[in-house]
Amino acid sequence: MNDVVIRPLRFTADVGAMRGFLETLGLAPRILGRHGSWVDLVAGDGMVALHDAESSSTGGKHGDTRLSFETHGIDRLKERLVAAGHEDATTWDEAYGRVLSVTAPGGLVIWIDERSEDLYGYKLHQTPPDPRLTVSPHLSGAVEDWKPFLEFLGVRQPVTFDQAGDFAVRLELRTTEPLADVTDRLQAAGYTAELVQGTIEITDPDGQPVRVHA
């Protein structure tokens, strides 16, 4: 079974502001792109990536959140996908490394980056993340096939689903830290955060809703 990490990708007009917000939550930057247009941050379990919306080559708009993934050994994963009937699974080389694409349930094409020791000129940070924190995105408008598809890929992180509306990704996290402490830290840093029935509801710097669960 491949160890595939689900990595919500946020397109933003202010990478620095979103990075500061996620660091306040407890994520730590791992890889910084050239000119500050890209950064991925790690939690105790899971990742979040930030991409400058203005320089997006895929039409990413400010505030959009998409699904992306990372894993070791995309060739082996491609073989498993093709054997399971995903014949469009394709690998190729990008400027930052190798990528696998495949059509997921509902016709959405996803990209899975291959984890590599070669940083291709990117800058590596090694600040440890908060081990209590897990990235657990929420998928709206997700068809029932999404859960078994993610299990087939080897995604270990918790993902929640609902069938309402069009497909959309919302950034959500889980923590074993007391939620009152997280709320106080966010409010002290100037973020709009409220503890409501066991969940922190936050408005992030992009104006998007983010939730943190116990």
N, C-alpha and C positions, 0 to 999 in steps of 0.2 A: 504494500500500500504506500503510495506516495504521500509525503508530508507536505500538503499544500496549504499555504497561509492565505486567507482571504484578506485583501488589502483595499479598503475603500479609498478611492482616489477623488480628492476634492480639487476642482478648478476654482481659483480664487484670484481676485484683483490685488490681494495683499498677502503674499506668502508669509512675510514676517509676522503679521498680526495673527494669522491662523497658527503659525508655529508657536508663538508665545502662548496662545490659548491652550493648545494641546500639551505644551510643556507644563502649564499650570495644573492640568489634570493629572500629570504624571508620566506622559510619554517622553521619550528621549530621542533626539535626532540621531540618525544612523548615517545616512548618506546625503550629502549636499551636492546639488548640480552646479554646473558652471553658471555664473551670473545670478545665482540665487533663484533661478526659475523652477527648481525642483528640490524637494526635500522629502525623504521618507523618515517616519518616526515609529519607534517600536514601543509597545507596552510589555507588560510581563508576558502576555500572550497576544499575538496579533500585531498588526501594523496599520498605519494610516499614511497615505502619500498626499503631498500637496503639489500642484502644478500651476504655474502662472497662466491665467486664462488668456491673456493677450498673446502669448507666444504659442498657444495650443495649435497643433497641426491637425487635430481631429474635431475641431468645432466646439471644444469645451467652453461653456459659458460660466461667468462668475456665479458662484454658488452651486453649480452642478456637482453632484456626487455620483460617481460611477463605480462599478465593480472592477477590480483588478486582483491579480493573484501572484504569488511567488512560490517557487518550489525548486528543489534539486532535480536534475535528471529529466528534462522535458522529453527526451527521445523515448524513454521508457513509458512515460505518461501518454505520449502520442500513440504508441503501439496499443496500449490498453484502450484508449478512446476509439481508435479505428476498429479494433476487434469487437467493441461493444456497439458498433454501428454508426459512430460519429466519423463518417468518411471524409468530412471536410477539415478535420484536424490538420493543421499546417504549422511548420516551424520555419523560422527565418532569422537572419542576423540583423539586429538594429545597432545604432551607434553605441548603445549602452550594454549590449549583450544579446543573447538569444531569446526568442519569444515564440510561444505557441499560441495559436488562436483556434477557437472551436465555437460552433454554434451551441448555445445553451438552451434550456427550455424557453419557450415563447419566442424563439427566433433571435434572441440577443447574442451577438458575437462577443465573447470574452477573450481577454489576453492574459496569458500566464507567463511571467518573466522567469527566466532561469537564474537561480542564485549563483553568483560567480565570485571568485576571489579576485578577479581582475576588475578594478574599479573604473577603467576606461577614462581616467582623468578626474573622476569624481572624488570628493573629499569625504573621508571616513571619520565619523565621531564614535567614541566608545563610552559615552556617558551611560551608566546603567539606568534602565527604566524602573518605574515603580512595579515591583513584582506582584502587587495586589490587583493590578489593572488588566482587564481583558477587553479587546476590541470585539464587539458583538453587533454587527450591523443589522438593520431591519429592512426587509424587502417588502415593499407594497406592490400590489398588483402582480404578485408572483404566482405562477401556476403551481399545481400540486407536485409537479415533477421536479421542482427545484430542490426539495429536501433530499430525495434519493440521488440526484445528480451531484450535489455537493458531497454527500457521503461517498459516492463513487470516486470523486476526485481525491478524497482523503482529507477534506477540511475538518479540523478538530474543533474549531471555535464555535460557540453557540451563535446561531443565526435565527432571528424570528421572522415570521411571515404573516401577511394578510392578503386577501384576494381583492381588496377594494381598489378601484381606480386604475390608472396607468402604472406601468412598472416604474418604480423609483427606489432609490437607496437613501436611507437615513443613517447618519452616524450615531451609533449608540455604543455605550461601554458598560462594563460591570466591574465592581470593585468590592474587595473585602474591607476596605477602609471605612470607618463610620461615615455615613453620608452627610451628617451634620458638619463634620470636619472639612469634607470636600466643598460643601456649600459655603462655609465660612471663608475658605481659601479663595474660591472663585469671586465671591462678593468683595473681599478685601482687595482683589486685583482689578476690580471695576467691571466685572462681567455681570450680566443679568442672569441670575440663577435663583431658583426657588425649589425648596424641598416639598413635594406634593405626594402624599400617600406612598411613601417609600421609594420615590423616584425623584432625582434632580432633573428639573427642566431648565434648559439653558438656551439663550440666544447667542450664537457664536459671532465672531467678527464679520462673517459674511451675511449675517442676518438670518441664518438657518437654524432650525430647532435641533438641539442635541439632547439626548437623555443619558443619564447615568443611573444604573440600577444596582441595588445591593446584590 
